[in-house]
């Protein structure tokens, strides 16, 4: 947990949550990035961009995304799944079905699923039971620290990323760190993958 806090603290010092990729297959033998198609990018042209660390434009206000699909397209542009980058020079894992086997602790993940149950925590923040496309379940937890960061962004003119966060059936998508098979399933007994959320949004679909 101490390692996660240190990594997350580093992320908060960045000008944007996602600084984009530092390695995009330019020169050498780097892998060619698996980027969204021009057609997919056309649907998110309403989202703002700014030059990243290497001059390549990245989506700089993720909360502008109207749908979870739009958010994932923007994320895949900023962080192609097969290219290391971002604040920790790691690969982003996009998870819509069962969590990949053998995934290392504190791996960066982008999750997309349906809220089965959600509630605020007494210490602040939120916890959700999320069902993925294949029916598997994960638990997602957002601490008070990151919930407050999203509220601050809204107060500074940003759009709300969380609208009806505890409503079953709504889509939940977001970015965070995989914390192992430490989550508690809805049945109250089974352990499921746990994700510590840094940024999340809920939408009707």
N, C-alpha and C positions, 0 to 999 in steps of 0.2 A: 504493500500500500504506500509506503514511504517513497518507493521508486515512482509510482504512478503520480503522486502529488508533485514530486520534483519535475517530472515531465510535463504535467499539466500546467505548473507554474511557468515553465518556460514558454509554453504555448500562449499564455495570457499576455506575455510581454511583447508578442509579435504585433505588428501594426494591424494585421488581419488574422482571422482564425486559421486560414489556409493560405500559405504563401505561394502555393503553386509548385510545380515540379522544377527541380534543379537539373534533372537529367531527362531530356526528351529525345534521346536517340540522335543527337546532333554530333556527328563526328565519331570516331572510334568504332567500337563494336557494340555500342549500347543497343538495347532492344528498341524496335520501333514502337512508340506508344499506341495503345489500343484506345483511340479517341472516339467520341461520339461522331455520328455521321453528320454531314451538312444539313440533312433534313431534320435531324433531332435538334441541332443547334438553332435552326430557324425558329423553333417553337419557344426558345428561351432568349430571343434577342432583346426582349424587354428588360432583362436583367443587366445591371451595370457591370462594366469591366474596368480594370486599371492595370497598368504594367506591373508584372511581378518582379521578383528579384533579378531574373535574367532578361527582363524586357518583354517577355511573352505575356500577353494579356490574360488575366484570370478573372473569374467572377468574384467580386470583392464584397458583395452584400447578399449572402445566402438567404437571409430572411425575406428577400424579395420574391422568392420562388412561390408560385401560386399552387403548385401541386408537389407531391412527393416525387413524382416522375421528373418534373422540371428540376427539382433539387438534385436528384441523382445524376441527371445529364450534366448539370453545372459541375458537380463534384467529379464526375468522370473526366471532364475537360481539365479541371484544375489538377486532379490527381488520377491519372490513368492507372488502372489496376496492375499493370505489368511493369511499372516504372517506379523506382524509389524516388522519394521527394518529401516535401512538407517539412515541418519543423524538426522532425526526428530522423529524416532521411530513411524512412521505411516505406514499404508498399501499403497501399490501402486495400483492404479486403471488402468486397461488396457482398453483403449477405442478405439474400431474400428467402433462401431456404436453409436447411440445416447448417449449423456452424461447421466450417471445414475441419476435418479431423487433423489433429496434431497442431492446431493453431497455437502459437506461442503466447504466453502471458504478456499482457500490455500491447498486443498487436493492435494496430489501428483498424477499425472496422466502420463500415457504413451499413446500418441496418434498415430494413424496410419491412414492416409487417402491420398487423391489425391489432388494435388495443382490445384485449379481452377484459382487463380490469386495470384501474389506475387509482392512485390516491396520493394526497400530499403526505409528507413525512412530518412528524412532530418537531423534528430538528430543522425543518425547512427542506426544500427540494421536493422531489417526487419519485414514485416508484411505479412501474408498469409491468403487467404480464402481457407479453406480445406474442401473437401467433404468426408464424412465418407461412410462406406460400405452401409448403409441403405439410403443414399441420403441426410441425414441431414448435416448441415454446422456448422463449428466452425471457429473462428478467432484465429490465433496463432501469437504471437508477441515475437520477440527476441530483447532485448535491445542491444545497442552498447557495453555495458560492456561484455556481454556473447559472442557476435560476436568477440570481440577482444580476448577473452580467447581462442576461437577456432583457431583464426589466430596464436596466440602465440604457441599453441600446434603443429600446422603445421610447424612453423619455427623451432621448436625443434625436427623435424623429424617425426611428426605424419602425418597420411594420412588426406587429406581434407574430412571433413564430408559433407560440402555443395559444390556441383559441378556445378549444373545448378539450383540454388534455386528459380528462378522466372519463370521457364518453366511450363506452364499448362500441366497436364497429368502425371507429374512425381510424384512418391510416396514421401510423407513427413512423417517422423516418428520422435518422440522425447519425451523428458522428461521435465516436468515442473509443474507449479502450476495452478490449476483451479481458475479463478477469477470471477466466477459468470456469469450471463447472460448479460454481458456488451459489448460483441463484436458487430461489425457492419457487417451485411450480405452484400453480393454482390449487393443486390437491393438498398443499401444505406439507407434503412429505418428500416428493421427488426433487432431486437437484437438476437444475437446468443451467445452460450457459448464462453468465452474468456479464452485462456491458455497462461500464461507467460512462455516462453520457456527458459530452462537452457542449454539443449543440443539437437541438431536436426541434421538430415542428410536427403539428398534427393537422390533418386536412381530411375532407370528406372522402377523397379517393386518392 
